[in-house]
Amino acid sequence: MTEHDDRLAASLRGFGPLGVAASLLVLLFGPILEPLNSLPALAWIHYSRTPWSEVGLVRPRSWLATIAGGALFGAGLKLLFKSLVMPLFGAPAINAEYHYLYGNTAELPSMMIVVLFGAGFGEELVYRGFLYERLGKLWGRGPLAKTAIVVVTSLLFGAIHYPVHGIYSAIQATLDGAAFGTVFAITGRLWPLIVAHASFDVTAVLIIYFGWEERLAGLFLR
């Protein structure tokens, strides 16, 4: 590595003009590039020479337990949101934006790619791993700082969903962002949340595909 490379890495890890600009690019271009929204964050990790562990990409002790536990957590959380949480906020039973997926086998593979790579991997890397590393360097790692990071990142995660998907999607994203963020703040491990986020969205797609939306939305509140 050259001295120039060292200076570049240090600048990207810092909070000077280059570091701030790089962070903004990761956040602004992420939603535009979906399902390749992880690329700006991965580029920052590479050129800043940030260890993978600092963004939560720690090798699990057991991949099987991580995948099984994450999948159950994500699917269970989505079922809870659909059947109880979102109806309490007055959300419509039918998701009009994605209702075209109902029984639409032709669209299923492409949507699964988006939710697995764009939502599962991409959004968790950017809004948990990357942002928690950046804000943690600014605010510290104490309980109060971690709480503030969970709140700020959850609100930001909800806000990016509002312009395209509307208020109910923003509410749901804020709440599930808080759930995933709290787990990440406690564990510092991203792979379980990548699996959980993917499972959350896969479950959402399958609920629409099989026509279960109204049945689940009316399960507790009729």
N, CA and C of each residue as an Amber inpcrd file, in Angstrom:
protein
   666
   0.8240000  -1.1960000   0.0000000   0.0000000   0.0000000   0.0000000
   0.8680000   1.2600000   0.0000000   0.4890000   2.2520000  -0.7620000
   1.2470000   3.4910000  -0.8470000   0.8120000   4.4690000   0.2300000
   1.6350000   5.5240000   0.3970000   1.2780000   6.5660000   1.3530000
  -0.0320000   7.2380000   0.9710000  -0.2650000   7.3570000  -0.3570000
  -1.5270000   7.9340000  -0.8270000  -2.7090000   7.0760000  -0.3950000
  -2.5420000   5.7520000  -0.5060000  -3.6110000   4.8380000  -0.0880000
  -3.8860000   4.9840000   1.4060000  -2.8050000   5.1410000   2.1790000
  -2.9750000   5.3090000   3.6290000  -3.7550000   6.5770000   3.9460000
  -3.4190000   7.6630000   3.2580000  -4.1150000   8.9340000   3.4850000
  -5.5730000   8.8370000   3.0690000  -5.8330000   8.1640000   1.9410000
  -7.2090000   7.9980000   1.4800000  -8.0250000   7.2040000   2.4920000
  -7.4690000   6.1030000   2.9870000  -8.1860000   5.2710000   3.9580000
  -8.4830000   6.0620000   5.2250000  -7.4860000   6.8110000   5.6950000
  -7.6840000   7.6040000   6.9070000  -8.7340000   8.6830000   6.6950000
  -8.7480000   9.2960000   5.5170000  -9.7370000  10.3360000   5.2190000
 -11.1460000   9.7630000   5.1540000 -11.2810000   8.5800000   4.5630000
 -12.5980000   7.9520000   4.4610000 -13.1190000   7.5190000   5.8270000
 -12.2150000   7.1350000   6.7140000 -12.6330000   6.7350000   8.0620000
 -12.9110000   7.9350000   8.9560000 -12.4140000   9.0840000   8.5670000
 -12.5950000  10.2730000   9.3870000 -13.8800000  11.0120000   9.0550000
 -13.9890000  12.2280000   9.5950000 -15.2070000  13.0140000   9.4210000
 -14.8950000  14.3890000   8.8440000 -13.8260000  14.4240000   8.0440000
 -13.5340000  15.6070000   7.2650000 -14.4020000  15.6360000   6.0240000
 -14.1160000  16.5500000   5.0860000 -14.9460000  16.6760000   3.8700000
 -15.0820000  15.3640000   3.0870000 -13.9860000  14.6250000   2.9080000
 -14.0630000  13.3830000   2.1400000 -14.8510000  12.3140000   2.8750000
 -14.6200000  12.1810000   4.1730000 -15.3390000  11.1800000   4.9540000
 -16.8340000  11.4420000   4.9870000 -17.2120000  12.7040000   5.1800000
 -18.6360000  13.0670000   5.2040000 -19.2670000  12.8590000   3.8340000
 -18.5610000  13.2750000   2.7690000 -19.0960000  13.1140000   1.4080000
 -19.2890000  11.6380000   1.0750000 -18.3220000  10.8030000   1.4710000
 -18.4360000   9.3630000   1.1990000 -19.6290000   8.7660000   1.9380000
 -19.8220000   9.1820000   3.1850000 -20.9600000   8.6720000   3.9620000
 -22.2880000   9.0770000   3.3320000 -22.3710000  10.3160000   2.8860000
 -23.5960000  10.7820000   2.2320000 -23.8540000  10.0260000   0.9330000
 -22.7970000   9.7310000   0.1880000 -22.9590000   8.9700000  -1.0560000
 -23.4960000   7.5710000  -0.7740000 -22.9810000   6.9390000   0.2730000
 -23.4730000   5.6070000   0.6460000 -24.9670000   5.6570000   0.9470000
 -25.3880000   6.6990000   1.6890000 -26.7950000   6.8110000   2.0910000
 -27.7040000   7.2500000   0.9450000 -27.2210000   8.1670000   0.1040000
 -28.0690000   8.7050000  -0.9660000 -28.1950000   7.7620000  -2.1470000
 -27.1060000   7.0820000  -2.4920000 -27.1390000   6.2230000  -3.6670000
 -27.6340000   4.8150000  -3.3630000 -27.6330000   4.4440000  -2.0680000
 -28.1060000   3.1230000  -1.7060000 -29.5000000   2.8030000  -2.2220000
 -30.5120000   3.6360000  -1.8780000 -31.8770000   3.3380000  -2.3400000
 -32.0200000   3.3420000  -3.8590000 -31.2200000   4.1670000  -4.5420000
 -31.3120000   4.2550000  -6.0030000 -30.8050000   2.9850000  -6.6690000
 -29.8070000   2.3480000  -6.0710000 -29.1240000   1.2080000  -6.6990000
 -29.7600000  -0.1450000  -6.3920000 -30.8020000  -0.1710000  -5.5690000
 -31.3960000  -1.4490000  -5.1800000 -31.7450000  -2.3010000  -6.4040000
 -31.3480000  -3.6040000  -6.4190000 -30.8510000  -4.4260000  -5.3180000
 -29.3310000  -4.4190000  -5.1260000 -28.6180000  -3.5090000  -5.7880000
 -27.1640000  -3.4270000  -5.6280000 -26.7850000  -2.3040000  -4.6630000
 -27.6740000  -2.0240000  -3.7040000 -27.4740000  -0.9010000  -2.7980000
 -26.3400000  -1.1100000  -1.8050000 -25.8120000  -2.3160000  -1.7460000
 -24.6810000  -2.5710000  -0.8530000 -23.3530000  -2.1130000  -1.4520000
 -23.3150000  -1.8660000  -2.7650000 -22.0400000  -1.5820000  -3.4280000
 -21.3240000  -0.3410000  -2.8880000 -22.0130000   0.8070000  -2.7000000
 -21.2980000   1.9700000  -2.1430000 -20.7190000   1.6860000  -0.7550000
 -21.4680000   0.9820000   0.0900000 -20.9680000   0.6580000   1.4270000
 -19.7820000  -0.2950000   1.3490000 -19.8640000  -1.2830000   0.4620000
 -18.7550000  -2.2190000   0.2950000 -17.5110000  -1.5100000  -0.2210000
 -17.7070000  -0.5460000  -1.1310000 -16.5740000   0.2320000  -1.6380000
 -15.9410000   1.0420000  -0.5050000 -16.7790000   1.6540000   0.3430000
 -16.2480000   2.4200000   1.4730000 -15.4650000   1.5110000   2.4100000
 -16.0000000   0.3370000   2.7200000 -15.3100000  -0.6080000   3.6030000
 -13.9460000  -0.9840000   3.0230000 -13.9080000  -1.2370000   1.7240000
 -12.6620000  -1.6510000   1.0670000 -11.6230000  -0.5290000   1.0760000
 -12.0080000   0.6470000   0.5950000 -11.0320000   1.7260000   0.4410000
 -10.6700000   2.3970000   1.7650000 -11.5430000   2.2850000   2.7580000
 -11.2180000   2.8380000   4.0730000 -10.4730000   1.8190000   4.9350000
 -10.3740000   0.5980000   4.4220000  -9.7080000  -0.5030000   5.1390000
 -10.3470000  -0.7490000   6.4960000 -11.6490000  -0.6200000   6.5300000
 -12.3890000  -0.9000000   7.7570000 -12.5480000  -2.4090000   7.9270000
 -12.1610000  -2.9680000   9.0550000 -12.3390000  -4.4130000   9.2650000
 -13.8060000  -4.8110000   9.1590000 -14.0550000  -5.9610000   8.5730000
 -15.4250000  -6.4490000   8.4240000 -16.1510000  -6.5090000   9.7660000
 -15.4090000  -6.8420000  10.8110000 -16.0410000  -6.9840000  12.1300000
 -16.6180000  -5.6670000  12.6280000 -16.0600000  -4.5250000  12.1740000
 -16.5430000  -3.2270000  12.6530000 -17.9040000  -2.8570000  12.0710000
 -18.3080000  -3.5340000  10.9890000 -19.6630000  -3.3250000  10.4620000
 -20.5450000  -4.5470000  10.7460000 -20.0800000  -5.3900000  11.6570000
 -20.9060000  -6.5060000  12.1180000 -20.8010000  -7.7840000  11.3280000
 -19.9630000  -7.8090000  10.2940000 -19.8520000  -9.0200000   9.4740000
 -18.8380000  -9.9720000  10.1010000 -19.2730000 -10.5200000  11.2340000
 -18.4700000 -11.4640000  11.9990000 -18.9220000 -12.8740000  11.6580000
 -17.9680000 -13.7680000  11.4280000 -18.3200000 -15.1470000  11.0870000
 -19.1070000 -15.7840000  12.2300000 -20.3070000 -16.2970000  11.9530000
 -21.1140000 -16.9030000  13.0300000 -20.4640000 -18.1700000  13.5780000
 -20.7330000 -18.4440000  14.8260000 -20.2520000 -19.6950000  15.4180000
 -20.9130000 -20.8780000  14.7160000 -22.1630000 -20.7020000  14.3390000
 -22.8970000 -21.7480000  13.6230000 -23.7550000 -21.0980000  12.5470000
 -23.4550000 -21.4010000  11.2800000 -24.2690000 -20.8560000  10.1930000
 -25.6880000 -21.4040000  10.2600000 -25.8250000 -22.6820000  10.6340000
 -27.1560000 -23.3000000  10.7030000 -28.0270000 -22.6000000  11.7360000
 -27.4720000 -22.3460000  12.9270000 -28.2370000 -21.6660000  13.9770000
 -28.5540000 -20.2300000  13.5700000 -27.6040000 -19.5740000  12.9160000
 -27.8160000 -18.1940000  12.4740000 -28.9320000 -18.1090000  11.4490000
 -28.9120000 -19.0040000  10.4770000 -29.9300000 -18.9960000   9.4220000
 -31.3000000 -19.3760000   9.9880000 -31.3320000 -20.4360000  10.8070000
 -32.6160000 -20.8760000  11.3650000 -33.1970000 -19.8310000  12.3070000
 -32.3590000 -19.3170000  13.2190000 -32.8400000 -18.3220000  14.1780000
 -33.2570000 -17.0260000  13.5020000 -32.4540000 -16.5690000  12.5400000
 -32.7850000 -15.3370000  11.8180000 -34.0600000 -15.4780000  11.0110000
 -34.2160000 -16.6300000  10.3510000 -35.4090000 -16.8600000   9.5290000
 -36.6700000 -16.8780000  10.3860000 -36.6050000 -17.5350000  11.5430000
 -37.7760000 -17.5990000  12.4250000 -38.1090000 -16.2220000  12.9960000
 -37.0780000 -15.4940000  13.3920000 -37.2950000 -14.1530000  13.9500000
 -37.9220000 -13.2270000  12.9090000 -37.3750000 -13.2280000  11.7000000
 -37.8870000 -12.3510000  10.6520000 -39.3040000 -12.6940000  10.2400000
 -39.5800000 -13.9750000  10.0400000 -40.9270000 -14.3950000   9.6370000
 -41.9370000 -14.1070000  10.7500000 -41.5460000 -14.4060000  11.9920000
 -42.4500000 -14.1470000  13.1190000 -42.7490000 -12.6730000  13.2820000
 -41.7260000 -11.8420000  13.0890000 -41.9200000 -10.3950000  13.2110000
 -42.8750000  -9.8740000  12.1360000 -42.7200000 -10.3750000  10.9270000
 -43.6220000  -9.9370000   9.8480000 -45.0560000 -10.3680000  10.1260000
 -45.2550000 -11.5720000  10.5910000 -46.6080000 -12.0370000  10.9010000
 -47.2260000 -11.2000000  12.0240000 -46.4040000 -10.8290000  13.0100000
 -46.9000000  -9.9760000  14.0950000 -47.2890000  -8.6000000  13.5640000
 -46.4600000  -8.0350000  12.6980000 -46.7610000  -6.7270000  12.1250000
 -48.0340000  -6.7740000  11.2870000 -48.1630000  -7.8020000  10.4690000
 -49.3140000  -7.8740000   9.5520000 -50.6130000  -8.1280000  10.2970000
 -50.5660000  -8.9570000  11.3150000 -51.8030000  -9.3610000  11.9810000
 -52.2140000  -8.4420000  13.1230000 -51.2550000  -7.6980000  13.7150000
 -51.6010000  -6.9020000  14.8900000 -51.0620000  -5.4670000  14.8390000
 -49.7720000  -5.2990000  14.6120000 -49.1530000  -3.9800000  14.7440000
 -49.6800000  -2.9880000  13.7150000 -49.6050000  -3.3400000  12.4450000
 -50.0300000  -2.4000000  11.4070000 -51.5320000  -2.1530000  11.4100000
 -52.3840000  -3.1490000  11.6940000 -53.8120000  -2.8310000  11.8430000
 -54.0840000  -1.8170000  12.9550000 -53.2720000  -1.8290000  14.0120000
 -53.4440000  -0.8420000  15.0800000 -53.1820000   0.5730000  14.5800000
 -52.3470000   0.7030000  13.5760000 -52.0580000   2.0100000  12.9740000
 -53.0510000   2.3650000  11.8580000 -54.0090000   1.4700000  11.6090000
 -55.0070000   1.7330000  10.5860000 -54.5600000   1.4310000   9.1720000
 -53.5180000   0.6290000   9.0200000 -53.0270000   0.2890000   7.6880000
 -54.0490000  -0.5820000   6.9590000 -54.2350000  -0.3730000   5.6570000
 -55.1620000  -1.2190000   4.8970000 -54.6700000  -2.6590000   4.8470000
 -55.6140000  -3.5800000   4.7860000 -55.2380000  -4.9950000   4.7500000
 -54.4770000  -5.3400000   3.4810000 -54.8840000  -4.7440000   2.3750000
 -54.2600000  -5.0330000   1.0760000 -53.1690000  -4.0060000   0.7860000
 -51.9930000  -4.4880000   0.4870000 -50.8960000  -3.6220000   0.0720000
 -51.0430000  -3.3570000  -1.4270000 -51.6670000  -2.2270000  -1.7520000
 -52.0080000  -1.9440000  -3.1460000 -50.7800000  -1.8710000  -4.0410000
 -49.6720000  -1.3700000  -3.5080000 -48.4630000  -1.2000000  -4.3200000
 -47.9260000  -2.5300000  -4.8350000 -48.0420000  -3.5630000  -4.0090000
 -47.4820000  -4.8660000  -4.3810000 -48.5460000  -5.9290000  -4.6390000
 -49.7910000  -5.4960000  -4.7570000 -50.8570000  -6.4710000  -4.9670000
 -50.7200000  -7.2070000  -6.3060000 -49.9450000  -6.6250000  -7.2370000
 -49.7130000  -7.2910000  -8.5240000 -48.9990000  -8.6330000  -8.3470000
 -48.4000000  -8.8490000  -7.1820000 -47.7040000 -10.1190000  -6.9240000
 -48.6680000 -11.2620000  -6.6010000 -49.9380000 -10.9360000  -6.3490000
 -50.9040000 -11.9750000  -5.9930000 -51.0170000 -13.0070000  -7.1170000
 -50.6050000 -14.2280000  -6.8300000 -50.6630000 -15.3090000  -7.8020000
 -49.7800000 -15.1140000  -9.0160000 -48.8800000 -14.1280000  -8.9740000
 -48.0700000 -13.7770000 -10.1510000 -46.7200000 -14.5020000 -10.0920000
 -46.7090000 -15.7380000 -10.5500000 -45.5010000 -16.5640000 -10.4840000
 -44.3700000 -15.9910000 -11.3260000 -44.6950000 -15.3330000 -12.4050000
 -43.6620000 -14.7840000 -13.2870000 -42.8420000 -13.6970000 -12.6000000
 -43.4730000 -12.9100000 -11.7180000 -42.7810000 -11.8120000 -11.0430000
 -42.0740000 -12.2400000  -9.7680000 -42.3550000 -13.4500000  -9.3080000
 -41.8330000 -13.8910000  -8.0150000 -40.3000000 -13.9580000  -7.9650000
 -39.6250000 -14.5550000  -8.9560000 -38.1580000 -14.6580000  -8.8670000
 -37.4560000 -13.3030000  -8.7710000 -37.8520000 -12.3360000  -9.5930000
 -37.1870000 -11.0330000  -9.5650000 -37.4330000 -10.3240000  -8.2400000
 -38.6320000 -10.4620000  -7.6870000 -38.9180000  -9.8420000  -6.3930000
 -38.1030000 -10.4970000  -5.2850000 -37.9190000 -11.8020000  -5.3680000
 -37.1190000 -12.4910000  -4.3620000 -35.6660000 -12.0220000  -4.4000000
 -35.1450000 -11.7630000  -5.5710000 -33.7790000 -11.2390000  -5.6960000
 -33.6740000  -9.8820000  -5.0070000 -34.6800000  -9.0270000  -5.2320000
 -34.6750000  -7.6990000  -4.6190000 -34.7140000  -7.8020000  -3.0950000
 -35.5910000  -8.6460000  -2.5590000 -35.7200000  -8.6940000  -1.1000000
 -34.5370000  -9.4050000  -0.4420000 -33.9340000 -10.3620000  -1.1360000
 -32.7930000 -11.0690000  -0.5550000 -31.5300000 -10.2210000  -0.5670000
 -31.2460000  -9.6240000  -1.7150000 -29.9880000  -8.8880000  -1.8530000
 -30.1440000  -7.3990000  -1.5570000 -31.2390000  -6.7920000  -2.0100000
 -31.4350000  -5.3690000  -1.7800000 -31.8560000  -5.0730000  -0.3580000
 -32.8740000  -5.7870000   0.1100000 -33.3810000  -5.5420000   1.4680000
 -32.5500000  -6.2830000   2.5060000 -32.4640000  -7.6000000   2.3650000
 -31.7680000  -8.3970000   3.3680000 -30.3270000  -7.9880000   3.5670000
 -29.5220000  -8.1030000   2.5260000 -28.1040000  -7.7890000   2.6570000
 -27.8460000  -6.2900000   2.5740000 -28.3830000  -5.6350000   1.5490000
 -28.0610000  -4.2320000   1.2980000 -28.5120000  -3.2900000   2.3970000
 -29.7790000  -3.3590000   2.7710000 -30.3010000  -2.4200000   3.7630000
 -29.6850000  -2.6660000   5.1410000 -29.4490000  -3.9210000   5.5010000
 -28.8220000  -4.1760000   6.7960000 -27.3770000  -3.6930000   6.8220000
 -26.6520000  -3.8880000   5.7240000 -25.2680000  -3.4140000   5.6900000
 -25.2090000  -1.8960000   5.8110000 -26.1110000  -1.1980000   5.1090000
 -26.0740000   0.2680000   5.1060000 -26.6450000   0.8430000   6.4000000
 -27.8670000   0.4430000   6.7710000 -28.5720000   1.1210000   7.8630000
 -28.2920000   0.5310000   9.2360000 -27.6780000  -0.6160000   9.3150000
 -27.2020000  -1.1240000  10.5840000 -25.6660000  -1.1150000  10.5840000
 -25.0180000  -1.9750000   9.8190000 -23.5680000  -2.0790000   9.8820000
 -22.8280000  -0.7760000   9.6430000 -23.0470000  -0.1450000   8.4940000
 -22.3190000   1.0730000   8.1270000 -22.6670000   2.2430000   9.0510000
 -23.9490000   2.5290000   9.2100000 -24.3540000   3.6850000  10.0110000
 -23.9800000   3.5270000  11.4840000 -24.0660000   2.3160000  12.0160000
 -23.7070000   2.1170000  13.4150000 -22.2040000   2.3120000  13.6160000
 -21.4010000   1.9190000  12.6080000 -19.9650000   2.1540000  12.6950000
 -19.6730000   3.6450000  12.6770000 -20.3040000   4.3820000  11.7380000
 -20.0580000   5.8170000  11.6030000 -20.5250000   6.5760000  12.8500000
 -21.7580000   6.3410000  13.2630000 -22.2970000   7.0770000  14.4130000
 -21.6310000   6.6450000  15.7150000 -21.2230000   5.3730000  15.7820000
 -20.5120000   4.9000000  16.9610000 -19.1790000   5.6010000  17.1360000
 -18.5120000   5.8870000  16.0150000 -17.2480000   6.6240000  16.0920000
 -17.4860000   8.0680000  16.5510000 -18.6190000   8.6250000  16.1880000
 -18.9330000  10.0000000  16.5710000 -19.4440000  10.1140000  18.0040000
 -20.3520000   9.2280000  18.3940000 -21.0740000   9.3770000  19.6520000
 -20.5930000   8.4460000  20.7570000 -19.7990000   7.4400000  20.4000000
 -19.3270000   6.5060000  21.4050000 -20.1220000   5.2090000  21.4140000
 -19.7620000   4.3350000  22.3550000 -20.3630000   2.9950000  22.4170000
 -21.1310000   2.7470000  23.7150000 -21.3480000   3.7910000  24.4840000
 -22.0710000   3.6150000  25.7430000 -23.5590000   3.3880000  25.5360000
 -24.2880000   3.0110000  26.5810000 -25.7250000   2.7160000  26.4700000
 -26.5400000   3.8710000  25.8990000 -26.2620000   5.0960000  26.3580000
 -27.0050000   6.2540000  25.8690000 -26.7240000   6.4950000  24.3890000
 -25.4680000   6.3760000  24.0010000 -25.1010000   6.5570000  22.5880000
 -25.7580000   5.4900000  21.7180000 -25.7520000   4.2540000  22.1710000
 -26.3720000   3.1670000  21.4080000 -27.8730000   3.3880000  21.2610000
 -28.5030000   3.8640000  22.3220000 -29.9380000   4.1510000  22.2530000
 -30.2190000   5.2390000  21.2230000 -29.4000000   6.2900000  21.2430000
 -29.5670000   7.3810000  20.2820000 -29.3550000   6.8930000  18.8580000
 -28.3860000   6.0130000  18.6620000 -28.1120000   5.4780000  17.3230000
 -29.2900000   4.6400000  16.8300000 -29.8650000   3.8220000  17.7090000
 -31.0390000   3.0310000  17.3300000 -32.1840000   3.9450000  16.9030000
 -32.4290000   4.9870000  17.6780000 -33.5370000   5.9130000  17.3710000
 -33.2920000   6.6230000  16.0500000 -32.1020000   7.1960000  15.8740000
 -31.7980000   7.9730000  14.6670000 -31.8310000   7.1080000  13.4250000
 -31.2120000   5.9390000  13.4790000 -31.1720000   5.0770000  12.2900000
 -32.5480000   4.5080000  11.9600000 -33.3540000   4.2490000  12.9740000
 -34.7160000   3.7420000  12.7320000 -35.5680000   4.7990000  12.0450000
 -35.4690000   6.0440000  12.5250000 -36.2210000   7.1360000  11.8980000
 -35.7490000   7.3790000  10.4660000 -34.4500000   7.3130000  10.2570000
 -33.9140000   7.4930000   8.9120000 -34.3620000   6.3640000   7.9900000
 -34.3490000   5.1480000   8.4970000 -34.7810000   3.9940000   7.7170000
 -36.2530000   4.1200000   7.3420000 -37.0630000   4.6000000   8.2840000
 -38.4680000   4.8310000   7.9680000 -38.6450000   5.9460000   6.9590000
 -37.8520000   7.0090000   7.0970000 -37.9920000   8.1730000   6.2200000
 -37.6920000   7.8510000   4.7660000 -36.7150000   6.9650000   4.5220000
 -36.3840000   6.6550000   3.1200000 -37.4850000   5.8400000   2.4410000
 -38.3410000   5.2020000   3.2310000 -39.4390000   4.4290000   2.6490000
 -40.6460000   5.2980000   2.3120000 -40.7330000   6.4720000   2.9450000
 -41.9420000   7.2770000   2.7700000 -42.1490000   7.8120000   1.3530000
 -41.1500000   8.4260000   0.7010000 -41.4130000   9.0430000  -0.6160000
 -41.9310000   8.0660000  -1.6610000 -41.4450000   6.8460000  -1.6240000
 -41.8250000   5.8640000  -2.6510000 -42.9930000   4.9980000  -2.2060000
 -42.9970000   4.6040000  -0.9340000 -43.9560000   3.5880000  -0.4870000
 -45.0730000   4.1240000   0.4160000 -44.9650000   5.3490000   0.8990000
 -46.0570000   5.9150000   1.6760000 -45.8880000   5.7680000   3.1790000
 -46.8690000   6.3250000   3.9070000 -46.7760000   6.4720000   5.3470000
 -46.7560000   5.1410000   6.0870000 -47.5670000   4.1620000   5.6460000
 -47.6170000   2.9040000   6.3990000 -46.3410000   2.0980000   6.2410000
 -45.7600000   2.1530000   5.0660000 -44.4640000   1.5080000   4.8650000
 -43.4000000   2.1830000   5.7190000 -43.4830000   3.5140000   5.8320000
 -42.5210000   4.2540000   6.6480000 -42.6510000   3.8820000   8.1250000
 -43.9020000   3.7390000   8.5830000 -44.1200000   3.3450000   9.9780000
 -43.5600000   1.9580000  10.2330000 -43.8770000   1.0280000   9.3320000
 -43.3900000  -0.3360000   9.4970000 -41.8670000  -0.3760000   9.4640000
 -41.2510000   0.3520000   8.5370000 -39.7910000   0.3640000   8.4280000
 -39.1540000   0.9530000   9.6830000 -39.7710000   1.9840000  10.2470000
 -39.2470000   2.5700000  11.4810000 -39.2840000   1.5620000  12.6190000
 -40.3860000   0.8480000  12.7330000 -40.5410000  -0.1060000  13.8240000
 -39.6530000  -1.3270000  13.6500000 -39.6040000  -1.8770000  12.4330000
 -38.7320000  -3.0460000  12.2750000 -37.2650000  -2.6210000  12.2940000
 -36.9830000  -1.3820000  11.8740000 -35.6270000  -0.8650000  12.0040000
 -35.2080000  -0.7720000  13.4630000 -36.1470000  -0.3780000  14.3230000
 -35.8720000  -0.3120000  15.7600000 -35.6300000  -1.7080000  16.3280000
 -36.4100000  -2.6810000  15.8690000 -36.2320000  -4.0550000  16.3450000
 -34.8810000  -4.6160000  15.9190000 -34.5720000  -4.4910000  14.6250000
 -33.2910000  -4.9950000  14.1310000 -32.1310000  -4.2040000  14.7410000
 -32.3160000  -2.8870000  14.8430000 -31.2590000  -2.0460000  15.3820000
 -30.9380000  -2.3520000  16.8320000 -31.9630000  -2.6430000  17.6240000
 -31.7380000  -2.9790000  19.0260000 -30.9300000  -4.2620000  19.1530000
 -31.2830000  -5.2440000  18.3290000 -30.5340000  -6.5050000  18.3400000
 -29.0820000  -6.2620000  17.9510000 -28.8750000  -5.4320000  16.9330000
 -27.5130000  -5.1670000  16.4780000 -26.7230000  -4.3880000  17.5310000
 -27.3680000  -3.4400000  18.1880000 -26.6980000  -2.6620000  19.2320000
 -26.2320000  -3.5600000  20.3800000 -26.9970000  -4.6080000  20.6450000
 -26.6560000  -5.5280000  21.7390000 -25.5960000  -6.5360000  21.3020000
 -25.7520000  -7.1000000  20.1000000 -24.8920000  -8.2110000  19.6790000
 -23.7020000  -7.7910000  18.8260000 -23.8560000  -6.7230000  18.0360000
 -22.8100000  -6.3190000  17.1070000 -22.6280000  -7.2790000  15.9540000
 -23.5940000  -8.1500000  15.7240000 -23.4860000  -9.1670000  14.6640000
 -24.5720000  -8.9290000  13.6140000 -24.1280000  -8.8720000  12.3600000
 -25.0350000  -8.4830000  11.2830000 -25.6570000  -9.6650000  10.5510000
 -24.9490000 -10.7880000  10.4580000 -25.4890000 -11.9010000   9.6620000
 -26.8660000 -12.3750000  10.1380000 -27.1150000 -12.5150000  11.4490000
 -28.4690000 -12.9200000  11.8590000 -29.5370000 -11.9380000  11.3950000
 -29.1970000 -10.6370000  11.3670000 -30.1720000  -9.6340000  10.9500000
 -30.3430000  -9.6000000   9.4460000 -29.2920000  -9.9010000   8.7080000
 -29.4200000 -10.0270000   7.2540000 -30.4130000 -11.1320000   6.9240000
 -30.2620000 -12.2650000   7.6080000 -31.1950000 -13.3860000   7.4060000
 -32.5980000 -13.0050000   7.8550000 -32.7020000 -12.3480000   9.0130000
 -34.0170000 -11.9690000   9.5420000 -34.7180000 -10.9790000   8.6280000
 -33.9830000  -9.9870000   8.1260000 -34.5790000  -8.9880000   7.2280000
 -35.0520000  -9.6480000   5.9430000 -34.2160000 -10.5300000   5.3890000
 -34.6190000 -11.2470000   4.1750000 -35.8540000 -12.0920000   4.4310000
 -35.8890000 -12.7670000   5.5740000 -37.0350000 -13.6050000   5.9250000
 -38.2890000 -12.7620000   6.1230000 -38.1460000 -11.5960000   6.7540000
 -39.2620000 -10.6650000   6.9490000 -39.8950000 -10.3120000   5.6030000
 -39.0460000  -9.9510000   4.6320000 -39.5660000  -9.5100000   3.3390000
 -40.0370000 -10.6690000   2.4690000 -39.3680000 -11.8120000   2.5620000
 -39.8420000 -12.9920000   1.8400000 -41.2220000 -13.3940000   2.3490000
 -41.4040000 -13.3480000   3.6650000 -42.7170000 -13.6620000   4.2480000
 -43.7650000 -12.6810000   3.7530000 -43.3960000 -11.3970000   3.6800000
 -44.3340000 -10.3780000   3.1880000 -44.7470000 -10.6690000   1.7540000
 -43.7820000 -11.0430000   0.9170000 -44.0760000 -11.3470000  -0.4880000
 -44.9790000 -12.5710000  -0.5940000 -44.6890000 -13.6000000   0.1850000
 -45.4930000 -14.8320000   0.1130000 -46.9150000 -14.6050000   0.6320000
 -47.0770000 -13.7440000   1.6370000 -48.4250000 -13.4170000   2.1240000
 -49.2540000 -12.8130000   0.9980000 -48.6360000 -11.9230000   0.2310000
 -49.3350000 -11.3080000  -0.9030000 -49.5720000 -12.3360000  -1.9990000
 -48.5530000 -13.0860000  -2.3240000 -48.6310000 -14.0550000  -3.4290000
 -49.7510000 -15.0700000  -3.2110000 -49.8730000 -15.5530000  -1.9820000
 -50.8810000 -16.5740000  -1.7000000 -52.2430000 -15.9880000  -1.3120000
 -52.3560000 -14.6650000  -1.2680000 -53.6400000 -14.0410000  -0.9780000
 -54.0600000 -14.1210000   0.4690000 -53.1030000 -14.0510000   1.3840000
 -53.4050000 -14.1820000   2.8090000 -53.5190000 -12.8390000   3.5190000
 -53.4200000 -11.7280000   2.8190000 -53.3470000 -10.4170000   3.4740000
 -54.5680000 -10.1180000   4.3360000 -55.7480000 -10.2140000   3.7740000
 -56.9570000  -9.8520000   4.5110000 -57.2030000 -10.8000000   5.6830000
 -56.9040000 -12.0700000   5.4770000 -57.1070000 -13.0470000   6.5540000
 -56.2040000 -12.7190000   7.7460000 -54.9370000 -12.4250000   7.4820000
 -54.0020000 -12.1240000   8.5640000 -54.3060000 -10.7770000   9.2090000
 -54.6190000  -9.7790000   8.4000000 -54.8960000  -8.4400000   8.9330000
 -56.1200000  -8.4180000   9.8390000 -57.0330000  -9.3470000   9.6260000
 -58.2410000  -9.4160000  10.4590000 -58.1730000 -10.4830000  11.5250000
 -57.0080000 -11.0130000  11.7620000 -56.8680000 -12.1360000  12.7010000
 -57.2030000 -11.7270000  14.1360000 -56.7650000 -10.5420000  14.5520000
 -57.0000000 -10.0850000  15.9330000 -57.9410000  -8.9080000  16.0110000
 -57.8940000  -8.0290000  15.0070000 -58.7390000  -6.8300000  15.0150000
 -59.7190000  -6.9080000  13.8430000 -60.9590000  -7.1370000  14.1290000
 -61.9510000  -7.2910000  13.0700000 -62.8480000  -6.0630000  13.0350000
